[in-house]
Amino acid sequence: MIELTQIGAQLIFIGIVFFLIGLIQGALIPVVKNSRMALSGHLTAVQCAMALAIFGVIWSLVELPLFWETVAAYGSVFGFILIWLGITIASITGASKALPIAGAGFSANVNAEFTVKVMVRTGSLLSLLACTLLAFGLLPILGQS
């Protein structure tokens, strides 16, 4: 039986707020330097927001030690937000080195390029770790019938 946990409720709330931010960002796509990158940021926000809300709904099924459960929950939150924020900064500044497909034809100063690279890479590693932990934490449900 799925029940709502405190971490689950927090993930759902953060996911819904993040979804709202993604919707607002969608309306602002035409006003940034790189609208293609802004579209990528908008899609990242709404997709990651839905993932967080889903994680919250199923959180009671996750069986991990408390430390790893916390890393999985908040690692996914911070990882997803870092990726989105890096992409959003790239859309405003024109940074393109870390995201060359959406950034094709644009460039920014060294500081902006470095900031975006660090945010996107750190967020990617955090979310990869968090989702790996989540997958391991859900393994016990496969044995239930």
N, C-alpha and C positions, 0 to 999 in steps of 0.2 A: 504494500500500500504506500502510495506517495503522500507524504505530509510536508507541510511547510516548516522549514527550520529558520532560525534567525539569520544564518548566512544566506540561505535561499531567498528569504524576503529582501535582504539587502541587495543581492544580485539582481532580483527582479526590479527593484526600485531604480538601481543604477542603470540597468538596461533600458528601462522606459525613459528615463531622463536623457540618456545617451541617444536614444532613438529620436526624441524631440529635437535635440541639438542637430542631429543629422538631417532632419526635415528642414530646420531653419537654414542650415548650410546649403541645402539644395536650392533654396530661393535666392541665395547669394552668389551662386555660380557665375552669373554674368559680370559681376563687379570686381573679380580678382584678376591678377596678372595672367595666370594660366588656368583657363576655365576647364581644360581637360583634366588637370590635376585636381581641381576643385570637385569635379564630378567623381573622381576616384576617392577623394576624402568623404564626400557625401555617401557614396556606396559603402565605404569602409565603416562609417559610423552606423548606418542602419543595419548592416549585416552583423557587425560585432555586437550591437545592442540586442539584436534578436538572439544571438548566441548566449549572451549574459542572462537574458530573461529565461531562456530554456534551461541553462545551467541552474538557475534558481529554482525552477519548478522541479527538477530531478535531484536536487541536492541531497535530499534525505536518503537517496539510494547510494550515495558515495560512501565507501568505507575506507577511510585513510586515518592514520594517526593525526591528532589535532594539528601538529605543526605542519604536516604535508597538506592537510585539508585547507589550512589557512593560506599556504603558499599557492595552492591550486586556485582557490577562490580569488584572492586579491592579486595574484600574479596574472590571472586572466584579465581582470579589470585594468590594472596598470599597463599591462602589455598592449591590450587593445587600444587604450587611450593614447599611449605613446605613439603607436603606429598612426592612428588617426591625426594626432596633433602634428606629427612630423609631416604627413602628407598635406595637411592644411597650411602649415608654415611654408611648405614648398609651393603651394598654389598662390600664396600671397607674394612671396619673394622671387619666385622663378627658379628656385633651386631645382636641379635636375640630375645631378650625378648619382644619387642614391636610387632614383626612380626614373631611369632613362627613357622608358616607353612613354609614360604620361608627360615626362618633362622634355621630350624632344623639341629642340628649337629654343629652349629657354636656358638661362644661366643666372646665377646670383653671386654675391660676394662669398669669400672663403668661409666666413663665420656662419652664414646661413647654410651653405652646403654642408659644413661640418655638423652643425646642429641637427639638420634633417637626417643626415647619415646615422648619427649616434642615436637619435630617437627611434628611427625606423628599425635599426638593427637590434637595439636593446628591447624594444617592444616585441619584435619578432621572436627573439630568444625567450623572453618572459612568457609570451603566449604559447610558444611551443612546449616549454617546460610545464606550464599549467595544464595544457590540454593533454599532455602525456600522463601527468599525474591523475587527471580526471578519468582517462581511459582505464588506468590501472585500478583506480578507486571504484570503477563500475564493473570490473571483472566478476566479483562475487555474485552479481545478479544473474550471470549466465548459468550458474549452478542451481538456481532456484527453479522450481516448477509449479 
